[in-house]
Amino acid sequence: MKQLAIICALLVVPWIVASAMGAGVEWAGGFGLALVFGFTGLGHFVKTDTMTEMLPRSIPGRRALILASGIFELLLAILLLAWPKSPLLGLTIIGFLIVIFPANVYAALQRIPFGGHSAGPIYLFLRAPVQLLLILWTYGFVVKGEG
């Protein structure tokens, strides 16, 4: 569950700081999202074996899929820094967040010992709202570019 707290902090703290300083909250919203994808993308390389267990054994090339999705998340982080207000990028991120959510459901149901999933289905009561927050944040700051 610690990972969820880190994700939320990475997402929201830049926006809070920018708001308090009267700075560009729009940029800070995208920057926070870039931090989230940088953090989660790196996790694919640091915890590859554990993250592989988040996918059903019936999926071929699970390890390669975890590494590829880590590269993709790092690419998203870079693109967010380069084009923080891109509707196409934002919609791509939202699609990605929707596509990967079933892995979190599977991991929670299987109680995979990673990122709080070992708590079982109760974990989803925290994870699902965070996923929705990421989607809404992406829509507001990247797709619409308004924050």
N, C-alpha and C positions, 0 to 999 in steps of 0.2 A: 504494500500500500504506500510505501515510501515513494515509489516511482510516480504515483499519481500526484502526490504533494509536490514533488520536484517539477513535474510537467505543469501543474497549475501555477507554481511560483515563476517558472521561466516564462510562461505565457503572460501573466498579469503584472508582475513587478515592473517591467519596463514601462508599461502603460501607466501604472500608478505614479512612478517617478516622474515621467513626462508630464502627467496631469498636475502634480504638485509643483513642478517647476515652470508651468505655463509653456512647456515646449510642445513639439509636434507629436500629439498623441496618435495621429494616423500612422506616422512612421514607426512609432514605438509599438503599436499593435502588430504590425508586420514583422518587426524585429523580434518581438516575443515569440511569434509563431516560428520564425527562423531558428530561434534558440531551441524550441521544442523539437523541431525536426533534426537539428544537429545532435541534440542529446539522444533522441530515440534512434537516429541513424547509427550513431557510434555504438549504441547498445547491441546492434546486430553483429558487430565485430568482437565486442568484449564478451558477450554472453551467447555466442552462436549456438552452442550445443543445447543450452537450456531453451533458447527461443525456438530451436528446431522442434522441440517437444510440444510446442504450442500448435503444431499442425498435425492433423491425423496421419498415421503411418501410411495410409493408402495414397497419399499425395506423393508422386514421384519427385525426386530431386529436392527434398525439403531443405537441406542445408544450402544448396545453391539458391533456392528461392529466398531464404532468409538473407543471404549475403546480397543478392540482387535488390531486395527491398531496402536493405540498409544503404546501398549505393543510391537508390532512388530517393530515399529520404534525405540523404546528404545533398543530393542535387536540388531537391526542393528547397532546402535551407539556403543554398547559394542563390537560386533563382529568386527567392523571396527578398534577398538583400539587393539583387540587381533590379528587379521589377516588383516593388512592393504593392503596386496597384494594377494588377493584371487580371482581368476577368477570366481569361483562359487558364492562367495558372491557378487561380482560386478554385475554379470548377474542377480542375484536375486534382487538386488537393482534397476537395470535398468528396470526389469520386473515390480517391484512394482511401480516405478515412472510412467510407462506407464499405468498401471491398475488404478491408482488413479487420473490421469489427468481428465478423464470425470467428476469427482465430482467437480473439479474446473470450468469446462465449465458449468455444470448445475448451480452451485452456482452463477456464473457471470450472466448467462441468467436470473436467478430468482432474482438477486440483493440481495443475502443474506448478511446481515450486518456483515460481518466478513472478515478480511484480504484483504480488497479492493474489494471484490466481489460486493459490493453495487454500484460500478462505472459501473457495467453492462459489456456488451461485450467489451468495450474499455479496461477493465482490462486484458483481454486475450492477448492484444498486449504486455503487460509487463510480464504476467504470463507464456505464452508459451515459450518465449526466456529463462526465468529463468529455466523452466523445462528442456529445451534442454541443457542448461548449466550444470545442475545437471547430466543429462545423459552422456554428453560428459566428464565431470569431473570424473564421476564414471568409465567410460570406460578407460580413460587415467591413472588414479591413482590406481584404484583397479583391473580392469580386466587385463590390460596390465602391470600395475605396473611400468610404466615408468614416468608418469607425464608430 
